[in-house]
Amino acid sequence: MSPPPAAALGRFFPRHEPRRRAGRDEWIERAAVLLVAAFLVAFLVLPLHALLSKSVAAPDGRFVGLAHYATYFSTPTLFRSIHNSLFVAALSTAITLALAFGYAYALTHTCMPGKEAFRIVAVIPLLAPTLLPALALVHLFGNKGVLKDLLLGHSVYGPIGIVMGMTFAVFPHVFIIVNAGLGLSDGRLYEAAAVCKAGRWRVFRTVTLPGAKYGLIGAAIAGFTHAFTDFGVPKVIGGQFDVLATDVYKQVIGQHDFEMGAVISVVLLIPALIAFAIDQAARRGQVAMLTTRAVPFQPKPNRIADALGFLFCALVAVWIVGLIVAAAFASVVKFWPYDLSLTWAHYEFERYAGGGWRAYRNTLALAAWTAGAGTILVFFGAYLVEKGEAWPRLRRLIQLLALLPLAIPGLVLGLAYIFFFNAPANPLGGLYGTFAILVLSTVVHYYSVTHLTATTALKQLDREFEAVSDSLKAPRLKTFARVTVPISMPAILDIFMYFFLNAMTTVSAVVFLYSTHTNLASIAVLNMDDAGELAPAAAMAMVIVVTSVAVRVLHVALARAIGRRTQAWRARGR
């Protein structure tokens, strides 16, 4: 039997604390809430306001209303990109959703072998920049590709290549959501269906699909948002098939038309915001499908279903691993596909256009700073939202702003930072062109998922912990450090790893913000691709993948070691 909270907390605090500390705790909390709110306003709200202002202003700053929007919608070559983006995003989402559902269904509803290995394969694309699948597809199906005949005369440079690459990039995001939905099936429903002698198809229609409905909706929205706003895949393999993300890049980098770039960014932002609103509405309508009386679903062996599930997962896994292997092989051969003898020359990055190994070292520094600073900011901000008492309205505003980056494409945020921090009157303008702005943009870009992770973990902690610590007149900061943080350590490590891995692979959030001294590995891949150096680009992408895998393995080992020390109370309470 676990000890009561008062007895458990009493070990950490002295028995007598002065009453004046309650007042000090309140002031500290108020100051912390203000700091978190100020951060989100300064590095999220104000840059977005600068972007919107730029879209309705002339180059000299004069207000011109919707003139730029009228120009955009009256230019067929630009307006066509909306249709192209919607088409490839919808098609990629439909294909990925079908693949991810079949994959997750086989893992959760059959007794096929190798489930853990297939689960690991499913999330491998998260460890690679989205440029990598596009590079692999160029080597496999491009003009010199060894498999180009499989396309029956069609070119991979365009919608075919974009959809193929996007399926790889979006798959883990969709799979994780669908797998979570299917994994919470109530076994009692399947037992009742078996008693009623319902067929497998009827059980699938009346039990499985309704139970996974909200997961499928969330997965479809997440997949569409990622595919609609992605920059890496269409930049490498899009050819002349323009989409909104590449249009923003071309207007800003190619033509230096910042006003039109701002307009396209707003257009790119609108569908993402709509998808975000639909997702939030669906979440509000979600009801609990797994009650306290539920029985976890345990699939029963079925030779045909197990064999089909294994075959389906194997085909998807071959597709995922195949693209990684193709990029890895292309990075170590002399001249694809004519001279396939092995060489490490492509890893001598100082010879190519990407900025050398310094870009890789910058990426490691960016990942470390983003993970460290972002984890502290996010977890402390989530703690204030969930456990704080000061300024309820301001804390609700923080909660709203914390979810907003989920709907903002990285390109849009990066361009907004240019307009905001490059303004002459901005006192924060000194950050422009520095390494700090890369860290700040990356933290903000990935703030939402980490905030949701932190709040989910904190919701599991009863407010009685804070009430008992107040009764013992212990400072809230001490309760936070001695109780909340250790108990929440698994979630904190997950947040740290999420920040680190995304900082390693990000392209869109930093493509407008880096300088010659702050070049990154993912940007180096982009620059080498632009220079026609495909093999070195694949080599740098593989360096990112190997680093991400190594850090992920280290994270698993560290999480287990820390878990044994900080989570021992869970075992004692059983």
C-alpha positions in Angstrom: 0.0 0.0 0.0 1.5 3.4 -1.0 1.8 6.1 1.7 -0.6 9.0 1.8 0.5 12.1 0.0 1.2 14.0 3.3 3.5 11.3 4.5 5.2 11.0 1.2 5.8 14.7 0.8 6.8 15.2 4.4 10.1 13.5 3.7 11.1 16.2 1.3 10.3 19.3 3.3 11.1 20.7 6.7 8.2 20.7 9.2 8.2 24.5 9.7 8.4 27.1 6.9 7.6 30.8 7.3 4.2 31.9 6.1 5.7 34.7 4.0 6.8 32.1 1.5 3.2 31.7 0.3 3.2 35.3 -0.8 6.6 34.9 -2.5 5.3 31.8 -4.3 2.4 33.8 -5.7 4.7 36.5 -7.0 7.0 34.0 -8.5 4.1 32.3 -10.2 2.7 35.5 -11.6 6.1 36.5 -12.9 6.6 33.1 -14.6 3.1 33.2 -16.2 4.0 36.7 -17.6 7.3 35.4 -18.9 5.8 32.4 -20.7 3.0 34.6 -22.2 5.5 37.2 -23.3 7.6 34.5 -25.0 4.6 33.3 -27.0 3.5 36.8 -27.9 7.0 37.9 -28.9 8.0 34.9 -30.9 4.7 33.7 -32.2 1.9 36.3 -32.3 4.0 39.4 -33.3 5.8 37.6 -36.1 2.5 36.4 -37.5 1.1 39.9 -37.3 4.2 41.1 -39.2 3.6 38.5 -41.9 -0.1 39.6 -42.3 0.9 43.2 -42.4 3.5 42.6 -45.1 0.9 40.9 -47.3 -1.2 44.1 -47.4 1.7 46.6 -47.7 3.8 47.9 -50.6 7.6 47.5 -50.5 7.8 51.1 -49.1 5.4 50.2 -46.3 2.3 51.9 -47.7 -1.0 50.1 -47.0 -2.4 48.7 -50.3 -5.2 46.5 -48.9 -5.9 43.3 -50.9 -4.0 44.4 -54.0 -1.3 41.7 -53.7 -4.0 39.1 -53.2 -5.8 40.3 -56.3 -2.6 39.9 -58.2 -2.0 36.5 -56.9 -5.4 35.1 -57.7 -5.3 36.7 -61.2 -2.0 35.1 -62.1 -2.7 31.5 -63.4 0.8 30.2 -62.8 0.6 31.1 -59.2 -3.0 30.3 -58.5 -2.6 26.9 -60.1 -0.3 25.9 -57.1 -3.4 25.9 -54.8 -5.0 23.1 -56.9 -1.7 21.3 -57.1 -1.1 21.4 -53.3 -4.6 20.2 -52.5 -4.4 17.4 -55.1 -1.1 15.9 -53.9 -2.0 16.4 -50.2 -5.3 14.7 -50.6 -4.0 11.8 -52.7 -1.0 11.3 -50.4 -3.2 11.4 -47.3 -5.7 8.8 -48.8 -2.9 6.4 -49.8 -1.0 6.8 -46.5 -4.2 6.5 -44.4 -5.0 3.2 -46.2 -1.5 1.8 -45.7 -1.2 3.0 -42.1 -4.6 1.5 -41.2 -3.8 -1.8 -42.8 -0.4 -1.8 -41.1 -1.8 -0.9 -37.7 -4.7 -3.3 -38.0 -2.3 -6.2 -38.7 -0.2 -5.3 -35.6 -3.2 -5.0 -33.3 -5.8 -7.5 -34.6 -3.7 -10.4 -35.8 -1.2 -12.8 -34.2 1.4 -12.4 -36.9 5.1 -12.7 -36.0 7.6 -9.8 -35.8 5.3 -7.1 -34.5 8.0 -5.2 -32.5 10.3 -5.1 -35.5 7.5 -3.8 -37.7 6.7 -1.1 -35.1 10.3 0.1 -35.2 10.3 0.2 -39.0 7.1 2.3 -39.0 8.7 5.2 -37.2 12.0 5.2 -39.0 11.0 8.1 -41.4 10.8 10.3 -38.3 14.6 10.1 -38.0 15.2 11.4 -41.6 14.7 14.8 -43.2 11.9 14.8 -45.8 14.6 15.5 -48.4 15.9 11.9 -48.1 13.0 10.0 -49.6 13.0 12.5 -52.5 16.7 11.9 -53.1 16.2 8.1 -52.9 13.4 8.3 -55.5 15.6 10.3 -57.8 18.2 7.6 -57.7 15.7 4.8 -58.2 13.1 6.3 -60.6 14.9 9.4 -62.0 16.4 9.9 -65.4 19.3 7.6 -64.5 17.2 5.5 -62.1 17.6 1.8 -62.1 13.8 1.3 -61.7 12.5 4.1 -64.0 11.0 1.6 -66.4 8.5 0.7 -63.7 6.8 4.1 -64.2 5.8 3.1 -67.8 7.2 6.2 -69.4 5.9 8.7 -66.8 8.4 11.0 -65.0 9.0 10.8 -61.3 9.6 14.6 -61.3 6.2 15.9 -60.6 3.0 14.7 -58.8 4.0 11.0 -59.0 7.3 11.6 -57.2 5.8 14.0 -54.7 3.0 11.5 -53.7 5.5 8.7 -53.4 7.9 10.7 -51.3 5.1 12.2 -49.2 3.7 8.7 -48.5 7.1 7.9 -46.9 7.3 11.1 -44.9 3.7 11.2 -43.6 3.4 7.5 -42.9 4.7 7.5 -39.3 2.6 10.5 -38.2 -0.6 8.8 -39.5 0.4 5.3 -38.2 1.1 6.5 -34.7 -2.4 8.0 -34.4 -4.2 5.1 -36.1 -2.3 2.5 -34.1 -3.3 4.2 -30.8 -7.0 4.2 -31.9 -7.0 0.5 -32.8 -5.0 -0.5 -29.8 -7.7 0.6 -27.4 -10.3 -1.8 -28.7 -12.7 -3.2 -26.1 -12.5 -7.0 -26.2 -16.0 -7.4 -24.8 -17.5 -6.1 -28.1 -15.6 -8.7 -30.1 -16.7 -11.4 -27.7 -20.3 -10.3 -28.1 -19.9 -10.4 -31.9 -18.5 -13.9 -31.7 -21.4 -15.1 -29.6 -23.8 -13.6 -32.2 -21.8 -15.4 -34.9 -21.2 -12.2 -36.8 -18.9 -12.5 -39.8 -15.4 -10.9 -39.9 -16.6 -8.2 -42.4 -19.6 -7.3 -40.2 -17.4 -7.1 -37.1 -15.0 -4.9 -39.0 -17.8 -2.5 -40.1 -19.8 -2.4 -36.8 -17.1 -2.7 -34.2 -13.6 -1.9 -35.5 -14.3 1.1 -37.7 -16.6 2.9 -35.2 -14.1 2.3 -32.4 -11.3 3.8 -34.5 -13.4 6.6 -36.0 -11.8 9.5 -34.1 -8.3 8.1 -34.6 -8.9 8.0 -38.4 -10.2 11.5 -38.5 -7.2 12.8 -36.5 -4.8 10.8 -38.6 -6.3 12.1 -41.9 -6.1 15.7 -40.7 -2.5 15.3 -39.4 -1.5 13.6 -42.7 -3.2 16.2 -44.9 -1.6 19.1 -42.9 1.9 17.5 -43.2 1.5 16.8 -46.9 0.0 20.2 -47.7 2.7 22.2 -46.0 5.8 20.0 -46.6 8.7 21.7 -48.5 11.4 19.1 -48.7 9.8 16.5 -51.0 8.4 18.9 -53.6 11.6 21.0 -53.6 13.7 18.0 -54.6 11.4 16.0 -56.9 8.6 18.4 -57.8 10.1 19.4 -61.1 7.9 21.9 -62.8 4.9 20.9 -60.7 4.6 23.9 -58.4 3.0 23.7 -55.0 2.4 26.5 -52.4 5.4 25.6 -50.3 7.9 25.8 -53.2 6.2 29.0 -54.5 6.9 30.7 -51.2 10.6 29.7 -51.5 10.8 30.8 -55.1 9.2 34.2 -54.5 11.5 35.0 -51.5 14.8 33.4 -52.5 14.5 33.5 -56.3 12.7 36.8 -57.0 13.1 38.6 -53.7 9.4 39.4 -53.8 8.7 39.4 -50.1 5.1 40.8 -50.4 4.0 38.0 -52.8 5.8 35.5 -50.5 3.8 36.8 -47.6 0.6 36.5 -49.6 1.3 32.9 -50.6 2.2 32.1 -47.0 -1.2 33.4 -45.8 -2.8 31.2 -48.5 -0.7 28.2 -47.3 -1.7 29.0 -43.7 -5.5 29.0 -44.3 -6.1 25.3 -45.1 -3.8 24.3 -42.2 -5.9 26.4 -39.8 -9.1 25.0 -41.1 -7.8 21.4 -40.7 -6.7 22.4 -37.2 -10.1 23.7 -36.3 -11.8 20.5 -37.7 -9.4 18.4 -35.6 -10.3 20.4 -32.4 -14.0 20.1 -33.1 -13.6 16.3 -33.6 -11.7 16.0 -30.3 -14.5 17.8 -28.5 -17.1 15.3 -29.9 -15.0 12.3 -28.9 -16.4 10.0 -26.3 -14.6 7.4 -24.2 -14.5 4.1 -26.1 -12.6 2.3 -23.3 -14.2 2.3 -19.9 -12.9 1.0 -16.6 -14.9 -2.2 -17.1 -13.4 -2.8 -20.6 -11.3 -5.8 -21.4 -8.2 -5.4 -23.6 -8.7 -7.0 -27.0 -6.6 -10.1 -27.6 -6.6 -11.3 -31.2 -6.9 -15.1 -31.7 -4.6 -17.0 -34.1 -5.9 -17.3 -37.6 -3.5 -18.7 -40.2 -4.9 -16.8 -43.2 -5.3 -13.5 -41.4 -1.9 -13.7 -39.7 -0.2 -14.6 -43.0 -2.0 -11.7 -44.9 -1.1 -9.3 -42.1 2.5 -10.3 -42.2 2.7 -10.0 -45.9 1.1 -6.6 -46.0 3.4 -5.2 -43.2 6.4 -6.7 -45.0 5.6 -4.9 -48.2 5.2 -1.6 -46.5 8.4 -2.2 -44.5 10.3 -3.0 -47.7 9.1 0.3 -49.1 10.3 2.2 -46.1 13.6 0.4 -45.6 14.2 0.3 -49.3 14.2 4.1 -49.7 16.7 4.4 -46.7 18.9 1.7 -48.2 18.8 3.3 -51.7 19.9 6.7 -50.2 22.6 5.0 -48.2 23.9 3.0 -51.2 23.9 6.1 -53.4 26.0 7.9 -50.9 28.9 5.3 -51.0 29.1 4.5 -54.8 31.4 6.4 -57.1 29.0 7.4 -59.9 25.4 6.2 -59.8 24.4 4.0 -61.7 27.5 3.6 -64.0 30.2 2.9 -61.5 28.9 1.1 -58.4 32.3 0.6 -56.7 32.3 1.8 -53.1 33.9 5.0 -51.9 33.7 7.4 -49.0 34.5 10.5 -51.2 31.0 11.8 -51.0 31.3 12.2 -47.2 34.2 14.7 -47.7 31.7 17.5 -47.4 34.3 20.3 -47.5 34.6 19.6 -51.3 30.9 20.4 -51.9 28.4 23.2 -51.7 26.8 22.3 -48.4 29.2 24.1 -46.0 31.2 21.1 -44.9 31.2 19.3 -41.6 30.6 22.7 -39.8 26.9 22.4 -41.0 26.7 19.1 -39.2 28.2 20.5 -36.0 25.8 23.4 -36.1 22.9 21.0 -36.4 24.1 19.1 -33.3 24.4 22.4 -31.4 20.9 23.5 -32.7 19.4 20.1 -31.6 21.1 20.3 -28.1 20.0 23.9 -27.5 16.5 23.4 -28.8 16.0 20.3 -26.7 17.4 21.8 -23.6 15.8 25.2 -23.7 12.6 23.9 -25.2 12.1 21.2 -22.7 12.5 23.6 -19.8 10.3 26.2 -21.3 7.5 23.9 -22.4 7.3 21.8 -19.2 7.4 24.8 -16.9 4.8 26.6 -19.0 2.6 23.5 -19.0 3.0 23.2 -15.2 1.8 26.8 -14.9 -1.2 26.1 -17.1 -2.2 22.9 -15.3 -1.2 23.5 -11.7 -1.0 27.3 -11.4 -3.6 29.5 -9.8 -2.6 33.0 -10.8 -4.4 34.9 -13.6 -6.7 32.1 -14.9 -7.6 34.1 -18.1 -3.9 34.6 -19.0 -3.2 30.9 -18.4 -6.1 30.0 -20.8 -4.6 32.4 -23.4 -1.2 30.6 -23.0 -3.0 27.3 -23.6 -4.5 28.6 -26.8 -1.3 30.1 -28.0 0.6 26.9 -27.2 -1.6 24.9 -29.6 -1.4 27.5 -32.4 2.0 26.4 -33.8 0.4 23.0 -34.6 -1.4 24.7 -37.5 1.5 26.9 -38.7 3.8 25.6 -41.5 7.5 26.0 -40.9 7.9 28.1 -44.0 5.2 30.5 -42.8 6.8 30.9 -39.4 10.3 31.3 -40.9 9.1 34.1 -43.3 7.2 35.7 -40.4 10.5 35.8 -38.4 12.2 37.6 -41.3 9.6 40.4 -41.4 9.4 40.8 -37.6 13.1 40.6 -36.6 14.4 42.4 -39.6 12.3 45.5 -38.9 14.5 48.5 -38.0 12.4 49.6 -35.0 12.3 46.1 -33.4 14.4 46.0 -30.2 14.8 42.3 -30.8 16.3 42.9 -34.2 19.8 41.9 -33.0 18.7 38.3 -33.0 18.3 38.3 -36.8 21.0 36.2 -38.5 22.2 34.7 -35.3 22.2 31.1 -34.0 19.7 32.1 -31.3 17.0 32.8 -33.9 17.3 29.3 -35.3 16.8 27.9 -31.8 13.8 30.1 -31.1 12.1 29.3 -34.4 12.6 25.6 -33.9 11.3 25.7 -30.3 8.2 27.6 -31.4 7.6 25.4 -34.5 7.5 22.2 -32.4 6.0 23.8 -29.3 2.4 22.3 -29.6 3.1 18.6 -29.5 5.6 18.9 -26.6 3.1 21.1 -24.7 0.4 18.5 -25.2 2.8 15.8 -24.0 3.6 17.8 -20.9 0.0 18.7 -20.0 -1.1 15.1 -20.5 1.5 13.9 -18.0 0.7 16.7 -15.5 -3.1 15.9 -15.7 -2.3 12.5 -14.2 -0.9 14.1 -11.1 -3.6 14.8 -8.4 -3.8 18.4 -7.2 -3.6 17.0 -3.7 0.2 17.0 -4.1 0.2 20.9 -4.3 -2.5 21.0 -1.5 -0.4 18.9 0.8 2.8 20.9 0.1 0.9 24.1 0.9 -0.4 22.6 4.1 3.3 21.9 5.0 4.1 25.5 4.0 6.6 24.2 1.5 7.5 26.4 -1.5 5.8 25.5 -4.7 9.2 25.5 -6.5 10.5 22.9 -4.1 7.4 20.7 -4.7 8.0 21.2 -8.4 11.6 20.2 -8.3 11.4 17.4 -5.7 8.1 15.8 -6.6 6.6 16.9 -10.0 9.7 16.7 -12.1 10.8 13.2 -10.9 7.4 11.8 -11.4 7.1 13.3 -14.8 10.6 12.4 -15.9 9.5 9.9 -18.7 7.4 12.6 -20.3 10.3 15.1 -19.9 12.7 12.8 -21.7 10.1 12.3 -24.5 9.8 16.0 -24.9 13.6 16.4 -25.0 13.9 13.7 -27.6 11.1 15.1 -29.7 12.8 18.5 -29.8 16.2 17.0 -30.5 15.1 14.8 -33.4 13.0 17.4 -35.1 15.8 20.0 -34.8 18.1 17.4 -36.5 15.8 17.0 -39.5 14.0 20.4 -39.8 14.2 22.3 -43.1 11.2 24.5 -43.6 11.4 26.3 -40.2 15.0 27.5 -40.7 15.5 27.7 -44.5 14.9 31.5 -44.5 16.8 32.2 -41.3 20.3 30.6 -41.5 23.4 32.6 -42.5 26.8 31.5 -43.8 28.0 30.9 -40.3 24.9 29.1 -39.1 24.3 26.7 -42.0 22.7 23.4 -41.0 23.0 19.8 -42.2 19.5 19.7 -43.5 20.1 23.0 -45.4 23.3 21.5 -46.7 21.3 18.7 -48.2 19.1 21.2 -49.9 22.0 23.3 -51.2 23.9 20.3 -52.5 20.8 19.1 -54.3 20.4 22.6 -55.9 24.0 22.3 -57.1 23.4 18.9 -58.6 25.5 17.1 -56.1 23.0 14.3 -55.4 25.4 11.7 -53.9 26.9 14.1 -51.3 23.4 15.3 -50.5 22.3 11.7 -49.8 25.5 11.3 -47.7 24.6 14.2 -45.5 21.1 13.0 -45.2 22.4 9.6 -44.1 24.6 11.3 -41.5 21.5 12.9 -40.0 19.7 9.5 -40.0 22.6 7.7 -38.3 22.9 10.4 -35.7 19.2 10.4 -35.0 19.2 6.6 -34.6 22.2 6.7 -32.2 20.6 9.4 -30.1 17.2 7.5 -30.1 19.0 4.3 -28.8 20.8 6.4 -26.2 17.4 7.9 -25.2 15.9 4.5 -24.7 18.8 3.3 -22.5 18.8 6.6 -20.5 15.0 6.5 -20.0 15.2 3.0 -18.6 18.1 3.9 -16.3 16.4 7.1 -15.0 13.0 5.3 -14.8 14.4 2.7 -12.4 15.4 5.5 -10.1 12.5 8.0 -10.4 9.6 5.6 -11.1 10.3 3.0 -8.4 7.2 4.2 -6.5 5.0 2.8 -9.2 6.2 -0.7 -8.5 5.8 -0.3 -4.7 2.2 0.9 -5.2 1.2 -2.2 -7.0 
